[in-house]
Amino acid sequence: MTTGEKLALLREKKGITQEKLSEILNVSRQSVSRWETDISFPETDKLIKSSKLFECSTDFLLNEDIQENAENSIDVSIDNCYKFIRECGYFFSATSFNNQPKLRPFGMIYSNKKALYIATDKRKNVYSDLVGNPQIEIASYNVNTRKWIRVDGKSRS
């Protein structure tokens, strides 16, 4: 896969138009089009900005042999995250209270396709931890596929 093909694929996955990418990188839309069709090649500073925007390495963008992120990535929709965690059967929540990390196993999670929800009640320590600091991270590992997921967000009560 060429650099241009990777740029086009990553841009589309991110939901960014050529016009928007050209504004972000301070180039013309035609420049972005020429990069994506391999007619021309982006300058180094544009590659670096693109790698940060698309959360990939410059090595990935430049090396035609590396295709892991673009072709093997999965859809990270709320629904797919929920399904993956349910298949694992459990997940861990990570919270922080008074600058002390806390990791807890959980089993109950649900989704309305817009957000993920975990269940706890006011009598549990996790509830008071989330009231004190609503930042939360959940993670799960599938022992059969050897894949894992990590999702962060803010809690609501």
N, C-alpha and C positions, 0 to 999 in steps of 0.2 A: 504494500500500500504506500503510495507516494505521500509526501508532505502535504501537497494540495488536497489529496483525497482525505487525509486525516483531518485537516483544517475544516473542510466542508462537513464531514461527518460530526465532528465535535461541535461545530457551530450549530448544526441542525439539532443535535441532541440537547443542546443548551437552550434551544428555542430562540436563537438570535438571528436576525436577518443579516444579509451582507451589508446593508445600509447601516444598521446599528453597530456591527463590528467595525466598519470603516470609521464611524464616529469615535468609538472607544480607542482605536489604534491611531487615530488622526491621519488617515489616508483616504483616498477616494474609494468609492464603491467598486469602480473598475479595477483598482489594484487588488482588492479582495477577490474579485472574480478571476483575475489573471493568476493569482496564487492558487486558487482552488482548481483551476484547469491546467495547472503546471506550465503556463506560458511564461510566468516570471516567478521569482522567489522572494519571500519577505526578507527585509533587513534583519540583522541580528536583534536589535532592540524590539522589533515587532514580534519576533519569535519568542523572546523572553516574556513580553507582555501577554502573548497568546497562551503560553504555557501556564502562566499564573491564572489567567481567566478560565481556561479549560481544565485546570487542576491536573496537569500532566507534566512530564519532564520535557525539556528541550530535546533530550536524547530520543524520546519517543517520537517527537515530531520530525526529527531529522533522519532517523534510521529506518529505512524501508523494511528491515527484517523484524523490527519490533512492532507487533500488532496487537498486543495484549489488551490495552485499554479500549480501543475503538471497536474491535470485532467481538471481543469476549465479554464486554460489559453487559450488565443486566439492567432491566428497567427498574428504577428505584422508586416507583410509585408507592404511595401509602399502602395500597392494596397488596402489592407484591411484598413489601416489608412485613405486613401483617401475616400473610400466608407463610412466608419463610419462618418467622418466629413461631407460628403455630405448629409447623412441621417439626421444629426442633423440640417442642413440648415444654420448654422453659426458657427463661431469659434472666438476666441479672440487671438490676437497676443500680446505677451509681449516682449517689447524691453527695452533697458536701454541706456540712453544718459546722460552724465555728472553725472553718478551715481544716476540718478533719474529714477525709473521704470515708464513705460508707458504701459497701457493696452488699447487695441483698439478692437472694434468688427469688424469683416470682414465677407464677404459672398462669395467672389470669391476665389476659390482654384482649382487647376488642378494638374494633375500628368502625367508623362510619364512612370510610373511604376518603375522609378529609383530614382525619387525625387518628393517632393511636392513643388508646386509653389503658391505663393500668388501674386496678382496683385496690384501694386500701381504705381504712376508716380512721376516724379521728383518734382512736385509742392507740394506734400504732405509732412507733417512733418515726417511721418513714414519713408519715403525714406531717408531724411537727418539723421534721428536717426540711420538707418541701415548702412549708409555710415560711421558714427562715431563709431559704434559698431555693427559688423555683427552678433553678437549672437542674436538668436531669439528663442522664445518658442511660440507654438500655443497650444490651449486647446479648447476642445469642450465637451458639455454635452448633452446627449440624455434624454429628459424629460420622454419619454415613457419607455425606458429600465432602466433608472436610472444608466447608465454607462457613464463613461467619458474617455477621452483620453488626453494625454499631450505629445507633441513631441517637442524636441529641436534640434537645428541645427545652421547652419551659412547661412547667406543670400549671394546671388550673384547678382550683378547688370548687 
